[in-house]
Amino acid sequence: MSEPLLRGKTPSFPSRQPLRQTAETSRARYHRLVAGAFVADLLMVASSLLLAQWIRFETPLAGFGVPFEDEFRFGDYLGHSILGIALMMGMLVNFRLYARENLLSYTNTLRILFKASFVWILSYLALTLILKFDPPISRIFCAIGLLTTLTILPLWRGLLWRIASREEHSCSLRQRALVVGWSKDFSRAAKVFSDAPDRPFDIVGVVAPPGGEFQEPVPPHLPVMGSYESLDMLLQLGVCQMVVVADDALKTGTLMHIASVCEKEMVEFKLVPTCFQVLLSGLHLESVGGIPILGISRLPLHSTVNQYVKRFVDIVGGLVGLTLAAPIIAIFGLLIYRESPGPIFYRQRRLGANGKLFDMVKLRSMKLDAEKTGVGWTVKDDPRCLRVGAFMRRWNIDEIPQFWNVLKGDMSLVGPRPERPELIEQFKEEIPHYNARHNIKPGITGWAQVNGLRGDTDLSERVRFDLHYIENWNVLLDFQIMFLTFVKRQGAC
């Protein structure tokens, strides 16, 4: 049965800004919840090991095994406990306990806790034997530690799950999804989604496929928000954070167009396997209520824990950078003012992570009237550059004040270079995958920059390097790029 799109009704949409603010608020709540859960888990693991230590050495069990030559003190096992806590937290992170869907599923949580605990106890025993701790690790203590951990953590996580699964909290953990098309198979899937407590999204509306006819009638409680041709406008309005394709009759070109529009507007793209006539590299299979869904693979910096690790490095690096750079800023500030009286700092509006605008701070390297004819790229031997400005740009000295942007949280030490919003409007239409760079915070330096791609260089090539960084991020890569920033100046001008 087909259902034509009712073109006579024009849905009204809220303004873009409140929707963006809602998304930011939801994201902030999720990150706070993950941070709180991580700290609480750490305390619970520490409590489990302390309890195991007390049971092993302060109760009648102290008589079993090889006794200590002297009276046992809690400090004797300080190193053992620190290693055990660090190792267990690493296991929980590795098994993705802090992923959005696992916070809403107690079954997933229990499975991860048991899997992580048994891998942890084997690794813990092996490491303590290899490192030859003194006093030697007690195997009875390890066995008790496993039991106390598998008692305390599930109890605490059960309480967290009850709190997180309440509608007032779980709604902030779920994303708003817009469905393209509607089919008989997806009707059944949507029913499962709505009943699944661990569902990662809520359907907020439906968009008609090309031609305006649905394969199956849309449920009356879901609004038809527009036609396929209006999808771009709907995403620009910010009505959703995710697009789910539910029509298995869509052509490959149409699917690729939807994925491209989602990428440009920084909206997640999901494809239900009823449409499995196309294979896209990078797709990731996940399960919601037993129904498999394909979507763009998770990126390393989608992990909240990785984001906190990167942020910690940024704060330390920003503080050290500003402290060491203060004399350099003062010296070059005087040189700038001497050559071209006026402000020594230059503030420019840039687009950051998830489309957020911010003012980037640099030491002024150009004349005051450098942009009187409009915005433009910096080119080699640019006549607009000051003499001291050319030197600063060659050695990246003009970027030093951006440590302040890093401390504020607008930027990271390493990431794709931010660009002006007026240029991005053009780039996102002309350069494939350009806006995918805005999945993470922009950086003072980046993988493209240390490979000579800055200033008047090929944008497509720059995007390719930026996407490689986003897909392959790790802390060691960040340190490698920071080191290369000081030893490679290829492409500087």
SVG drawing of the C-alpha trace seen along z (x, -y; Angstrom):
<svg xmlns="http://www.w3.org/2000/svg" viewBox="-4 -53 67 75">
<polyline fill="none" stroke="black" stroke-width="0.4" points="0.0,0.0 1.3,-3.4 0.7,-6.6 1.1,-9.9 2.7,-12.9 0.2,-15.4 1.7,-18.5 -1.1,-20.8 0.1,-20.8 3.3,-22.6 4.8,-21.6 6.0,-24.3 9.5,-23.9 11.2,-25.5 14.1,-27.8 17.6,-26.3 19.2,-27.8 17.0,-26.2 17.3,-22.8 21.1,-23.2 21.1,-24.2 18.9,-21.2 21.4,-18.9 24.3,-20.6 22.5,-20.2 21.8,-16.5 25.5,-15.9 26.7,-17.7 24.4,-15.6 25.7,-12.4 29.3,-13.4 28.7,-14.3 26.9,-11.0 29.9,-9.1 32.4,-11.1 30.4,-10.5 30.0,-6.8 33.8,-6.5 34.7,-8.1 32.2,-6.0 33.4,-2.8 36.9,-3.7 35.9,-4.2 33.9,-0.9 36.9,1.0 39.2,-0.5 36.6,0.3 36.4,3.9 40.2,4.4 40.4,2.8 37.6,5.1 39.4,8.1 42.6,7.0 40.8,6.8 39.1,10.2 42.3,11.8 44.6,10.4 42.4,9.2 40.0,12.1 40.6,15.8 41.5,16.3 44.9,14.7 46.0,18.0 45.7,19.7 48.7,19.8 52.2,18.5 52.1,16.0 54.0,12.7 57.3,12.6 56.1,9.4 52.6,8.1 50.7,7.2 50.1,3.5 47.7,2.1 50.6,0.1 52.3,3.3 49.7,3.8 49.6,0.2 51.4,0.9 49.3,4.1 46.1,2.1 47.1,-0.8 48.0,1.6 44.8,3.6 42.6,0.4 44.3,-1.0 44.1,2.4 40.4,2.9 39.5,-0.6 41.4,0.0 39.4,3.2 36.1,1.5 37.0,-1.2 38.3,1.4 35.1,3.4 33.1,0.1 31.2,0.1 30.7,-3.7 29.1,-3.6 25.7,-5.2 23.8,-2.0 25.5,-0.2 24.4,-2.8 20.8,-2.1 21.1,1.7 21.8,3.6 22.1,6.8 25.0,5.4 26.5,3.9 26.5,7.3 28.0,9.0 30.8,6.5 31.5,6.5 31.8,10.3 33.9,10.4 36.2,7.6 36.6,9.0 37.8,12.4 40.2,11.0 41.3,8.5 42.1,11.2 44.2,13.2 46.1,10.1 46.5,8.9 48.1,12.2 50.4,12.3 51.6,8.7 52.2,8.9 54.3,12.1 56.2,10.6 56.9,7.4 57.9,9.5 56.0,7.4 57.3,7.5 55.5,8.9 54.4,11.5 50.7,11.3 48.4,13.6 46.3,15.8 43.6,16.0 43.5,12.2 43.0,12.2 40.2,14.7 38.5,12.7 39.1,9.5 37.3,11.0 34.3,12.0 34.1,8.6 34.4,6.8 31.7,9.0 29.5,8.2 30.0,4.4 30.2,3.3 26.9,5.0 25.1,3.7 26.2,0.1 25.6,0.4 22.1,1.7 21.4,-1.4 22.9,-3.6 20.8,-1.8 17.6,-2.4 18.4,-6.1 19.5,-6.3 16.5,-4.4 14.0,-6.9 12.5,-8.9 13.8,-12.2 17.3,-10.9 17.2,-8.3 15.7,-10.9 19.0,-12.9 20.9,-9.7 18.8,-9.2 19.2,-11.1 16.4,-12.5 16.1,-10.5 14.4,-11.4 13.3,-8.5 13.5,-8.6 10.7,-6.5 8.6,-3.8 8.3,-0.1 6.5,3.0 9.8,4.3 10.7,1.0 7.2,0.8 8.0,4.0 11.5,2.7 10.1,-0.6 7.8,1.3 10.8,3.1 12.8,-0.2 10.0,-1.8 9.9,1.0 13.7,1.4 14.9,-0.3 18.4,-0.5 17.4,-2.2 19.9,-5.0 17.3,-7.2 13.7,-8.3 11.9,-8.8 10.7,-12.4 9.3,-12.4 9.3,-10.9 10.4,-12.2 8.8,-11.0 11.1,-9.2 11.7,-10.4 8.4,-10.4 6.5,-11.2 5.0,-7.7 5.5,-5.5 5.7,-1.7 3.6,-1.4 1.3,-3.9 3.2,-6.0 1.9,-5.5 -0.5,-8.4 1.6,-9.5 4.6,-10.3 4.5,-13.5 5.4,-13.6 7.8,-16.5 8.4,-17.0 9.6,-15.5 12.9,-14.0 13.8,-17.3 13.3,-19.2 15.7,-16.9 18.6,-19.3 16.5,-22.2 15.3,-20.0 18.8,-19.1 19.9,-22.7 17.0,-23.5 18.5,-21.0 15.3,-18.9 17.3,-15.7 20.7,-14.3 20.4,-11.2 18.9,-10.1 17.6,-6.5 16.9,-5.2 14.0,-2.8 13.1,-2.4 14.7,0.6 13.7,-0.5 16.0,-3.6 18.7,-3.6 22.4,-3.7 22.7,-7.3 19.9,-8.4 21.5,-6.7 24.8,-8.2 23.2,-11.7 21.4,-11.3 24.7,-10.2 26.4,-13.2 23.8,-15.6 24.1,-14.2 27.8,-14.5 27.7,-18.2 25.2,-19.0 27.1,-16.9 24.1,-14.5 24.6,-10.8 23.6,-8.5 22.0,-5.0 20.9,-2.4 18.5,0.4 19.6,3.7 16.2,4.1 18.0,1.7 21.1,3.9 21.8,3.5 24.8,1.2 28.0,1.7 29.7,-1.4 33.2,-1.3 33.3,-2.2 29.8,-0.9 29.5,0.5 26.9,3.1 25.1,2.5 22.1,4.0 19.1,2.2 16.5,4.5 17.8,7.4 17.4,5.5 20.7,4.9 21.4,1.4 24.2,0.2 25.8,-3.2 29.0,-5.1 31.7,-3.5 32.4,-4.9 35.4,-7.2 38.0,-7.1 37.0,-10.5 33.3,-9.6 34.4,-7.8 33.8,-10.1 36.8,-8.6 39.1,-9.4 37.6,-12.9 38.6,-13.3 42.1,-12.0 42.5,-14.4 41.1,-17.3 43.5,-16.5 46.4,-16.7 45.0,-19.9 44.8,-21.6 48.3,-20.6 49.7,-21.5 47.8,-24.8 49.1,-25.9 52.6,-24.9 52.4,-26.5 51.1,-29.8 53.7,-29.9 56.6,-29.3 55.3,-31.5 54.6,-34.6 58.1,-36.1 57.9,-35.2 54.4,-36.9 55.8,-40.0 58.8,-40.2 56.9,-39.7 54.1,-41.9 56.6,-44.8 58.0,-44.0 54.5,-43.9 53.6,-47.2 56.9,-48.8 56.3,-47.8 52.6,-48.4 51.1,-50.3 47.8,-48.9 46.5,-45.8 49.1,-43.0 46.4,-40.3 44.1,-39.3 40.7,-37.7 38.9,-35.9 35.5,-34.1 36.0,-30.3 33.8,-27.2 34.6,-24.6 33.4,-21.2 29.7,-20.4 29.3,-23.7 30.0,-25.9 31.4,-29.4 34.3,-30.9 36.9,-33.7 40.4,-32.3 43.3,-34.4 46.6,-34.9 49.5,-37.3 48.8,-39.7 51.0,-38.8 49.5,-41.1 48.9,-44.8 45.8,-46.4 44.0,-46.7 44.9,-43.2 41.2,-42.3 39.8,-45.5 39.0,-43.7 37.5,-40.7 38.4,-37.3 41.2,-35.4 43.9,-32.7 47.4,-33.5 49.8,-32.8 53.5,-32.4 55.3,-35.8 52.0,-37.4 52.4,-41.2 49.9,-41.8 52.3,-40.1 54.4,-42.2 58.1,-41.5 58.0,-40.1 54.7,-38.4 56.4,-36.3 58.9,-35.1 56.2,-34.3 54.2,-32.3 57.2,-30.3 57.9,-29.3 54.2,-29.0 54.8,-31.8 51.6,-33.6 49.7,-30.5 51.0,-30.7 48.1,-32.7 45.8,-29.9 46.8,-28.1 44.2,-30.4 41.6,-29.0 42.7,-25.5 42.3,-26.3 38.8,-27.7 37.9,-24.5 37.2,-26.0 40.3,-24.2 42.6,-21.3 46.4,-21.2 46.0,-18.9 43.2,-18.7 42.0,-19.9 42.6,-23.6 39.4,-25.7 38.1,-27.8 35.9,-30.8 32.2,-30.1 31.7,-32.2 34.2,-30.0 32.8,-26.8 29.4,-27.5 31.2,-27.2 33.6,-24.4 31.0,-22.0 29.3,-22.1 32.4,-21.8 34.8,-19.6 33.6,-16.0 33.5,-15.2 34.6,-18.7 32.3,-19.1 33.2,-15.7 36.3,-17.5 34.0,-19.2 33.3,-16.0 36.1,-17.0 37.6,-20.2 39.9,-22.0 43.6,-22.2 46.5,-24.6 48.4,-22.1 47.3,-19.0 48.2,-16.0 47.6,-18.0 49.7,-20.9 52.8,-18.8 52.5,-17.3 52.8,-20.7 49.1,-21.3 48.5,-24.8 47.7,-28.2 47.3,-28.1 47.3,-24.3 44.9,-21.6 41.7,-21.5 40.7,-18.0 44.1,-16.7 43.9,-18.6 40.5,-17.0 41.9,-13.6 44.7,-14.0 42.3,-15.5 39.9,-12.5 42.9,-10.1 43.7,-11.8 40.0,-11.6 39.7,-7.9 43.1,-6.9 43.3,-9.2 45.3,-8.1 47.3,-10.0 50.7,-8.9 49.6,-10.3 48.9,-13.7 52.4,-13.7 53.9,-12.7 52.2,-15.6 53.2,-18.1 56.8,-17.0 56.7,-17.3 55.2,-20.8 58.6,-22.0 60.8,-20.1 58.8,-20.3 57.9,-23.7 57.0,-22.4 54.3,-24.6 54.7,-27.4 54.5,-30.9"/>
</svg>
